[in-house]
Amino acid sequence: MQEYDKRGIRSYVLRTGRLSRLQKNALETLSDRYSIPFQNKHINFEKIFGNNNPVIIEIGFGMGHATAEIADKNRHKNYIGIEVHTPGVGKLLSRIDILNLSNLRIIQYDAVHVIRTMVPSGSLQGVHIFFPDPWPKKKHNKRRLIKHEFIEELLPLIKKDGYIYAVTDWEDYAEQILRVFNKFTELKNPYGNYADGIEWRPDTSFEKKGIKKNHKIREIWEIVL
Ligand SMILES: C[S@@+](CC[C@H](N)C(=O)[O-])C[C@H]1O[C@@H](n2cnc3c(N)ncnc32)[C@H](O)[C@@H]1O
């Protein structure tokens, strides 16, 4: 199968949001403590977190409100948030510091490359992808992150009985996600279709915008066999 990013396709656009003073300050003073620079070798999660608790990756955390809340309520689990958007990274760095979240770290880089080079096989308990960029125009659909080739690379990194949890407010993307996941015999959807609202997930910023536009939220939960 053709490699999905050989033609330089990226699932994001780097927005040029202005940095608030808080975000700028957090980036300058907290990155060393809470960010993991992109590197061409595997991360040692045990060394980073000082324990071998389960590790969950979130791809595209945006401003990171939900990320920080989930990590805060689950101190017995470790979280890695991956995002390219600098203001969001600054914002989440400051939340990590305020809440003293020793179980959350950030990687500011394209997640496609992070999972390909930094994440060891069978090292993850779960993967969260909340409101991936929808790329709604037909001609842009190919830029969607959740596609067969990406999941093919992601699956070997997740432990048996681990999970992938994706949420979107775009109906045809939700259908695409179900179709993509259905093709993998290593995945089982315990709901058979969309999941009932998973009660522990806080609303995200992007979700609130979708709800204002009367978009229906669709959640997809898959277990790795
Ligand atoms: C629509 S926003 C949703 C943000 C957040 N999850 C929320 O629900 O508010 C999608 C986010 O994914 C990020 N993103 C998209 N593709 C990415 C990639 N390949 N690597 C890292 N981040 C990515 C974008 O920068 C953007 O912030």
The ligand as a Gaussian input file, in Angstrom:
#p B3LYP/6-31G(d) Opt

LIG

0 1
 C       -9.812000      20.163000      15.440000
 S       -8.504000      20.346000      16.555000
 C       -9.129000      19.573000      18.032000
 C       -8.346000      19.928000      19.246000
 C       -8.812000      19.295000      20.556000
 N       -8.651000      17.858000      20.540000
 C      -10.247000      19.662000      20.825000
 O      -11.119000      18.774000      20.701000
 O      -10.504000      20.828000      21.165000
 C       -7.323000      19.164000      15.974000
 C       -5.959000      19.366000      16.556000
 O       -5.108000      18.320000      16.114000
 C       -3.835000      18.846000      15.850000
 N       -3.184000      17.936000      14.888000
 C       -3.659000      17.553000      13.693000
 N       -2.836000      16.702000      13.079000
 C       -1.785000      16.529000      13.928000
 C       -0.594000      15.776000      13.852000
 N       -0.318000      15.016000      12.775000
 N        0.265000      15.830000      14.878000
 C       -0.005000      16.598000      15.974000
 N       -1.135000      17.344000      16.103000
 C       -2.005000      17.308000      15.087000
 C       -4.097000      20.236000      15.289000
 O       -3.004000      21.117000      15.441000
 C       -5.304000      20.669000      16.116000
 O       -4.923000      21.399000      17.250000

